[in-house]
Amino acid sequence: MKTTSLKGQLKNFFMSAALIFSFLFAISSNAQTTTTPVKNVVLVHGAFADGSGWRALYEVLSKKGYHVTIVQNPLTSLEDDVAATKVVLDNQDGPTILVGHSWGGAVITEAGNHPNVVALVYVAAFQPDNGESALQWLQTAPPASENGVLAPDAKGIVYYDQAKYHAGFCADISKAEANFMYASQGAFYAKGFVTPITKAAWRDKPTYAVVATDDKSINPSIQRAMYKRSNTKVTKVKGSHVVFMSQPKAVANVIIAAANAKK
């Protein structure tokens, strides 16, 4: 009888210990999912532009207390742009929201696998899947008449037609700003457009997107199709391809929502 009683007491003890452990684990897990909001934001520009285009968005986010870093893509290949983005991500001091515009969407799709990245934000950006390229998606809808993407030159570099740059790329900013953007654009090598993604980070991490409803460079229907396929949380903003310049507060709100969400 004593042996049976002892066994019963031990059984009850271990059952109680297991319940207490489970309870403590649940509290710990809940605390981890309600930690302080993410404060690091990394911005990745697209083709036919450079990091200076992020200035207005940078100012909005910085004034709200975010630590914002801007990647300067070499635009020489997908691999090179991903490597440049990872260098910046390596230098973040904790969880980071990774944001990409246009071609930068393909870059963050690959670079977003970095352990510091906790969420992705696509701003009028390409969002290919594994084995897909940005060009595949660009070809799924006819280009707008204002679109000025030229064929690659003899060096394999793609430029935007200067005569169409303002109307096709950034119609809702001033002509002076458009001229500066055109003058500061990088040399984008076409091979990046045809390079497939090897591991799409959006498959594993929370994903948000801004659809620019007046975009003449990436048809809004393409944006909607990509983001619907991936179950991305979408916000529609009336603006051109550079909606982050013309509507920085609206785009900042999407980034802030991503930063504040439970991870």
GIKA-V956306 format. One record per pair of residues at least 24 apart in sequence whose C-alpha atoms are under 7 Angstrom apart, sorted by the first residue. I is the first residue (numbers start at 1). GAP is how many residues later the second one is. D is the distance in Angstrom with one decimal. If there is no record, write none. Layout:
i gap d
I GAP D
I GAP D
//
This chain:
i gap d
33 229 5.3
33 230 5.4
34 228 5.8
37 222 5.6
37 223 4.8
38 57 6.0
38 58 6.4
38 221 4.8
38 222 6.6
39 27 4.8
39 28 5.9
39 220 7.0
40 26 6.0
40 27 4.8
40 28 6.1
40 55 6.6
40 56 4.7
40 57 6.3
41 25 6.9
41 26 6.1
41 27 4.8
41 28 6.4
41 55 5.5
41 56 4.8
41 57 6.0
42 26 5.8
42 27 4.9
42 28 5.8
42 55 6.3
42 56 5.0
42 57 6.1
43 26 6.3
43 27 4.8
43 28 6.1
43 55 6.3
43 56 4.9
43 57 6.1
44 26 6.4
44 27 5.3
44 55 6.0
44 56 4.7
44 57 6.4
44 60 5.4
45 55 6.1
45 56 5.4
45 59 5.3
46 55 5.4
46 56 5.0
46 57 4.3
46 58 4.5
47 56 5.7
47 141 5.9
48 111 6.6
48 112 6.4
48 137 4.8
48 138 6.1
48 140 7.0
49 132 6.1
49 133 7.0
49 135 6.4
49 136 4.0
49 137 6.1
50 134 6.4
50 135 5.4
50 136 6.3
53 192 6.8
54 191 6.8
56 189 6.0
56 192 6.1
57 187 6.4
57 188 6.8
57 191 4.9
57 195 6.5
60 189 6.6
60 192 7.0
61 191 6.5
75 111 6.9
75 112 6.5
75 113 4.9
75 114 6.3
76 112 6.2
76 113 5.2
77 112 6.4
77 114 6.3
77 115 4.5
78 29 6.4
78 114 4.8
78 117 6.7
81 26 6.4
82 25 5.5
82 28 6.7
82 29 5.3
85 26 6.6
86 25 6.3
89 27 6.7
97 162 6.5
100 25 6.5
101 24 4.9
102 24 5.7
106 28 6.5
109 91 5.2
109 92 5.2
109 93 6.4
110 87 6.4
110 89 6.0
110 90 5.7
110 91 6.1
112 89 5.2
113 88 5.1
118 87 6.5
118 145 7.0
119 86 5.7
119 87 4.9
119 88 5.8
119 139 6.6
120 86 6.4
120 87 4.8
120 88 6.2
121 86 5.9
121 87 4.7
121 88 5.3
121 134 6.7
122 86 6.2
122 87 4.4
122 88 6.2
123 86 5.7
123 87 4.8
123 88 6.8
124 86 5.8
124 87 5.3
124 88 5.6
124 99 6.6
124 117 6.4
127 99 6.2
128 69 6.8
129 68 6.4
129 71 5.6
130 67 5.0
130 68 5.2
130 69 5.5
130 70 5.6
131 65 4.9
131 66 5.2
131 67 6.0
132 64 4.7
132 65 5.7
133 60 6.3
133 61 5.3
133 62 5.5
133 63 4.3
133 64 6.3
134 59 5.3
134 60 6.6
135 58 5.2
135 59 5.7
137 85 6.8
138 80 6.8
140 82 6.9
141 78 6.9
141 81 6.7
143 76 6.9
144 72 5.6
146 70 6.3
147 69 5.8
147 70 5.5
152 38 6.4
156 33 5.7
156 34 5.7
157 30 6.2
157 31 5.4
157 32 4.3
157 33 5.7
158 30 5.4
158 31 6.0
158 32 5.8
159 29 6.9
168 48 5.2
168 49 6.1
169 47 6.5
169 48 5.9
169 71 6.9
169 72 5.6
169 73 6.9
170 70 5.6
170 71 5.9
170 72 5.5
171 69 6.1
172 67 6.8
172 68 6.1
172 74 6.2
173 73 6.0
207 25 5.3
207 26 6.4
208 24 5.4
208 25 4.7
208 26 5.9
209 24 6.2
209 25 4.9
209 26 6.2
210 24 5.9
210 25 4.9
210 26 5.7
210 27 6.6
211 24 6.3
211 25 4.8
211 26 6.1
212 24 6.3
212 25 5.4
212 26 5.8
212 27 5.2
212 28 5.9
212 29 6.2
212 31 6.2
213 24 6.1
213 25 5.0
213 26 5.9
214 24 6.2
214 25 5.2
214 26 4.9
215 24 6.7
215 25 4.4
215 26 4.6
216 24 6.9
216 25 6.6
217 24 6.2
//
